[in-house]
Amino acid sequence: MPYTINYLTKIQFGENAVDELASELELLKITKPLFVTDKGLSATGLIARVIAASKINGDACIFDETPSNPTEAAVEQALAFLRENSCDGIVAVGGGSSIDLAKAVALLFDHPAPLRQYAAIEGGVAKIRAEVLPLIAIPTTAGTGSEVGRASLITMKDNRKLGFLSPYLIPSVAICDPCLTVGLPPFLTAATGMDAIAHCVETFLSPKINPPADAIALDGLARASRSLVEAVENGENLSARTEMMMAALEGAMAFQKGLGAVHSLSHSLGGLHELKLHHGTLNAVLMPTVLRFNQPECEEKYARLKAVMGLATEDDLAVEFEKLNAKLGMPANLREMGVTEEHLELLSQWALEDHSTATNPRKPSREDFYSMLRDVF
């Protein structure tokens, strides 16, 4: 049986939680939702399952052009489609890309363009008001936690991947049904799972003082540490899938505290349109080098991370993450993912300017970011 959590937003969590969709639409007074998803999911039975659960009258309005890294152009396209069809709310179905795109559409529905003016590094946080379109988020991966996150990451037309941050961007309702993740392929299960782990680790290491967020992050890391490999190797294990979905949820609940250099770098790399790099995979590859950089400032916190991960005191945290990446089949370096040396200078600057850099536990310079990129190149 699903159960309801009220924390940051309303969350319906558990097996068959998707069946709560119709009642949540009614509560939000959404009569004609726009279903935002991607081509891969629209070709499966998952979308039909969600639409059936919505119990809407008439044909469903579906926007399935979400790119693997949501873009400003796709936001504009989805917004135009929503207006053309007179939709009065959004149901985002998929991974973080679909949910992040839906957040940006919900924002621009009642906020004047251009989108860029609302980016955090452009001073846009204060410009985001409460008037956003109602949004229900239904994740089909266990990684980003975007269903309860305050951020939307959008790649702009100049290739910058920018963060749009506001409590008003947290979806109105999150419906977290682990049954919807059972068909996720092993590699995507691994990559999205490493995204959840990165959220828990970086939030805990953030220097901001927020003990409740720290406790949530550690619980999420503990769940993911004991369940990710099983979820990858046995995708039908609903218990492992449930643990990973909760870990992803907790990672995002906690990262209100801020993230760090892993995300600064992965956001920058995600802006390389031509490569279509997966965010969770990037986080996995970047984690060991960032952990080594941060270690002088984090010895006590590293001890706590190792304890919840079931590691020995003498274990090297960065090495243990390298072992986990290898076991999960993650790429060994950025070169394997198509990144070239000519990218590194610009990526270093973008990482320095990223909103996550402010909450890294050790202050990195542009040269530090370049060294980290070289280390994993």
C-alpha positions in Angstrom: 0.0 0.0 0.0 1.3 3.5 -0.8 1.6 6.0 2.0 1.6 9.8 2.1 4.6 11.9 3.1 4.3 15.7 3.7 7.9 17.0 3.5 8.7 19.9 1.2 5.8 18.8 -0.9 3.2 16.1 -0.9 4.6 12.7 -1.7 2.6 9.5 -2.5 5.2 6.7 -2.1 4.9 2.9 -2.5 3.8 0.1 -4.8 1.0 1.2 -7.1 1.2 4.8 -5.9 0.5 5.9 -9.4 -3.2 4.9 -8.8 -3.4 8.1 -6.7 -3.0 10.3 -9.8 -6.7 10.8 -10.5 -7.4 12.1 -7.0 -4.3 14.3 -7.0 -5.4 15.9 -10.3 -8.8 16.5 -8.8 -7.4 18.1 -5.7 -5.2 20.4 -7.9 -8.3 21.2 -10.1 -6.4 20.0 -13.2 -8.9 18.9 -15.8 -6.6 18.8 -18.9 -3.0 17.9 -18.0 -0.1 18.0 -20.4 1.9 14.8 -20.0 5.6 15.6 -20.4 7.9 12.7 -21.2 10.4 11.5 -23.7 10.3 9.3 -26.8 11.7 6.3 -25.1 9.0 6.2 -22.5 6.2 7.1 -24.9 7.0 4.0 -26.8 6.5 1.8 -23.7 3.4 0.8 -21.7 4.4 3.1 -18.9 2.7 6.2 -20.3 -0.5 4.3 -21.0 -0.4 3.1 -17.4 -0.1 6.7 -16.1 -2.8 8.0 -18.5 -5.1 5.2 -17.4 -4.5 6.1 -13.8 -5.3 9.8 -14.5 -8.9 8.9 -15.5 -9.1 12.0 -17.7 -11.9 12.6 -20.1 -10.9 12.6 -23.8 -7.6 12.1 -25.5 -4.4 12.8 -23.6 -2.1 15.7 -24.5 1.4 14.2 -24.7 4.7 16.1 -25.2 7.4 13.5 -25.7 10.2 15.6 -27.2 12.2 15.9 -24.0 15.9 15.6 -24.9 18.3 13.6 -22.7 19.5 16.9 -21.3 16.5 19.3 -21.4 17.1 22.4 -23.5 15.8 25.9 -23.7 14.4 25.2 -27.1 12.5 22.2 -25.9 11.0 24.2 -23.0 9.7 26.8 -25.6 8.3 24.0 -27.8 6.5 22.3 -24.8 5.1 25.6 -23.6 3.7 26.4 -27.1 2.2 23.0 -27.2 0.6 23.4 -23.8 -0.9 26.7 -24.7 -2.2 25.4 -28.1 -4.0 22.7 -26.2 -5.3 24.9 -23.4 -3.8 22.6 -20.7 -4.2 23.7 -17.1 -1.5 21.6 -15.4 1.4 19.3 -16.1 2.1 15.6 -15.3 5.8 14.9 -15.8 6.6 11.2 -16.3 10.2 10.0 -16.6 13.6 10.8 -15.2 15.1 14.2 -14.2 15.1 15.5 -17.8 11.3 15.3 -18.2 10.7 16.7 -14.7 13.2 19.5 -15.1 11.7 20.5 -18.4 8.2 20.5 -16.9 9.4 22.8 -14.1 10.7 25.3 -16.6 7.4 25.1 -18.6 5.4 25.6 -15.4 7.6 28.6 -14.6 7.3 30.3 -18.0 3.5 29.8 -18.1 3.0 32.8 -15.8 6.5 34.4 -15.9 7.6 36.5 -18.9 10.4 35.2 -21.2 13.3 34.9 -21.6 14.0 31.9 -19.4 17.6 32.9 -18.7 16.7 35.8 -16.5 15.5 33.3 -13.8 18.9 31.4 -13.6 20.5 31.4 -10.2 23.9 32.7 -11.5 22.0 35.5 -13.3 20.5 36.7 -10.0 17.1 35.2 -11.0 16.1 33.4 -7.8 14.3 36.4 -6.4 12.4 36.8 -9.7 10.6 33.5 -9.4 7.2 34.0 -7.9 4.6 31.5 -6.5 2.5 31.8 -9.7 3.6 28.6 -11.5 1.4 26.0 -13.2 0.5 23.0 -11.0 2.8 20.1 -11.6 2.7 16.4 -10.6 6.0 14.6 -11.0 6.1 10.8 -11.5 9.7 9.5 -11.6 10.5 6.4 -13.6 14.1 6.3 -12.4 15.6 6.4 -9.0 18.3 9.0 -9.2 17.7 12.7 -9.7 15.1 13.3 -7.0 13.8 16.1 -9.2 10.3 15.2 -8.1 11.0 16.9 -4.7 13.8 19.2 -5.8 13.7 22.9 -6.0 16.0 23.0 -9.1 15.5 22.7 -12.8 18.7 22.3 -14.9 18.3 23.5 -18.5 20.9 23.7 -21.3 20.6 27.0 -22.9 21.0 27.9 -26.6 24.7 28.9 -25.9 25.4 25.5 -24.5 25.5 26.7 -20.8 23.7 24.3 -18.5 22.1 26.6 -15.9 20.3 26.0 -12.7 16.9 27.6 -11.9 16.3 27.4 -8.2 13.3 28.2 -6.1 11.0 26.5 -3.6 8.2 27.5 -6.0 9.7 25.0 -8.5 9.2 22.0 -6.3 6.4 20.0 -7.9 2.9 20.3 -6.3 2.8 16.5 -5.8 5.4 13.7 -6.2 4.1 10.2 -7.0 6.9 7.7 -6.4 6.0 4.2 -7.4 8.9 1.8 -7.5 7.0 -0.5 -9.8 7.5 2.0 -12.5 11.3 1.5 -12.3 11.4 -2.3 -12.6 11.9 -2.2 -16.4 14.8 0.3 -16.2 17.9 -1.3 -17.9 20.9 -2.2 -15.7 23.2 0.6 -16.9 20.6 3.3 -16.4 19.7 1.8 -13.0 23.4 2.1 -12.1 23.9 5.6 -13.5 20.8 7.0 -11.9 21.6 5.3 -8.7 25.0 6.9 -8.6 23.3 10.2 -9.1 21.3 9.6 -5.9 24.5 8.6 -4.1 26.2 11.8 -5.3 23.4 13.9 -4.0 23.6 12.3 -0.6 27.4 12.6 -0.4 27.7 16.1 -1.6 24.8 17.4 0.5 26.4 15.9 3.6 29.7 17.5 2.8 28.2 20.9 2.1 29.6 23.3 4.8 26.1 24.8 5.4 24.7 23.9 8.9 21.5 21.8 8.5 21.5 18.7 10.8 18.1 17.4 9.6 19.4 17.5 6.0 22.6 15.7 7.1 20.6 13.0 8.8 18.4 12.5 5.7 21.4 12.4 3.4 23.1 9.7 5.5 20.0 7.6 5.6 19.7 7.8 1.8 23.3 6.9 1.4 22.9 3.9 3.6 19.9 2.6 1.6 21.6 3.1 -1.7 24.9 1.5 -0.5 23.1 -1.7 0.4 20.7 -1.8 -2.5 22.2 -0.3 -5.7 24.2 -3.4 -6.8 21.2 -5.7 -6.2 18.9 -3.4 -8.2 21.4 -3.4 -11.1 21.9 -7.1 -11.0 18.3 -8.1 -10.3 16.0 -5.4 -11.6 12.9 -7.4 -10.6 13.8 -7.1 -6.9 11.1 -4.7 -5.9 12.6 -4.3 -2.4 15.9 -3.0 -3.8 14.0 -0.8 -6.3 12.0 0.6 -3.4 15.1 1.3 -1.4 16.7 3.1 -4.3 13.6 5.2 -5.0 13.6 6.3 -1.3 17.4 7.0 -1.5 16.8 9.2 -4.5 14.0 11.0 -2.8 16.1 11.6 0.3 19.0 12.9 -1.7 16.8 15.6 -3.2 15.1 16.3 0.2 18.6 17.0 1.6 20.2 18.9 -1.2 18.2 22.0 -0.2 21.5 22.4 1.7 23.5 22.7 -1.5 25.7 20.4 -3.6 29.4 20.7 -4.6 32.1 20.3 -7.2 30.9 17.0 -8.6 27.8 18.8 -9.7 29.6 21.9 -10.8 31.6 19.8 -13.2 28.8 17.5 -14.3 26.5 20.5 -15.0 29.3 22.0 -17.2 29.9 18.8 -19.0 26.1 18.4 -19.5 26.2 21.6 -21.6 28.1 19.8 -24.4 25.0 19.3 -26.6 26.8 17.1 -29.2 27.8 14.5 -26.6 24.5 14.1 -24.8 26.3 13.0 -21.6 24.3 11.3 -18.9 24.2 13.3 -15.7 24.4 10.4 -13.3 27.2 8.7 -15.2 29.2 12.0 -15.0 28.6 12.2 -11.3 29.9 8.6 -10.9 33.1 9.3 -13.0 33.8 12.6 -11.3 33.2 11.5 -7.7 36.6 10.0 -6.8 38.7 13.0 -8.0 36.4 15.5 -6.2 36.6 13.4 -3.0 40.4 13.5 -3.2 40.3 17.3 -3.6 37.9 17.8 -0.7 39.6 15.3 1.7 41.8 17.8 3.6 38.6 19.7 4.7 36.4 16.6 5.4 38.2 13.9 7.4 35.6 13.7 10.1 32.7 13.7 7.7 34.5 11.0 5.5 34.6 8.8 8.6 30.8 9.1 8.9 30.3 8.4 5.2 32.4 5.3 5.5 30.5 4.1 8.5 27.0 4.3 6.8 28.5 2.7 3.7 29.7 -0.3 5.7 33.4 0.5 5.0 36.3 0.1 7.3 37.9 3.2 9.0 41.1 2.7 7.0 39.4 2.4 3.6 40.1 5.2 1.1 36.7 6.7 0.2 37.8 7.7 -3.3 39.2 4.3 -4.0 36.0 2.6 -2.8 34.0 4.7 -5.2 36.3 3.7 -8.0 35.7 0.1 -7.1 32.0 0.6 -7.1 32.1 2.4 -10.5 34.0 -0.6 -11.9 31.5 -3.1 -10.5 28.6 -1.1 -12.0 30.2 -0.8 -15.4 30.7 3.0 -15.3 33.1 4.5 -17.8 36.7 4.7 -16.5 37.2 8.3 -17.7 35.8 11.2 -19.6 37.7 10.3 -22.8 35.6 7.1 -23.0 32.5 9.4 -23.0 33.7 11.4 -25.9 35.1 14.5 -24.1 38.1 15.9 -25.8 41.1 17.9 -24.4 40.0 21.1 -26.1 36.8 21.1 -24.0 38.6 21.3 -20.6 39.5 25.0 -20.4 36.0 26.2 -21.1 34.5 23.5 -18.8 36.7 24.7 -16.0 35.4 28.2 -16.2 31.8 27.0 -16.4 32.3 24.8 -13.3 33.8 27.8 -11.4 30.7 29.8 -12.2 28.2 27.1 -11.4 25.8 27.6 -8.5 27.0 24.4 -6.8 30.5 25.6 -6.4 29.5 27.9 -3.5 28.7 25.0 -1.3 31.7 22.8 -2.0 33.5 22.2 1.3 36.9 23.3 -0.1 36.9 26.4 -2.3 38.1 25.4 -5.8 39.8 27.7 -8.3 39.5 27.5 -12.0 42.9 25.8 -12.0 41.6 23.2 -9.4 38.7 22.4 -11.7 41.0 22.0 -14.6 43.2 19.6 -12.6 40.2 17.6 -11.6 39.1 17.3 -15.2 42.6 16.3 -16.2 42.6 13.7 -13.5 39.6 11.9 -14.9 40.4 12.6 -18.6 
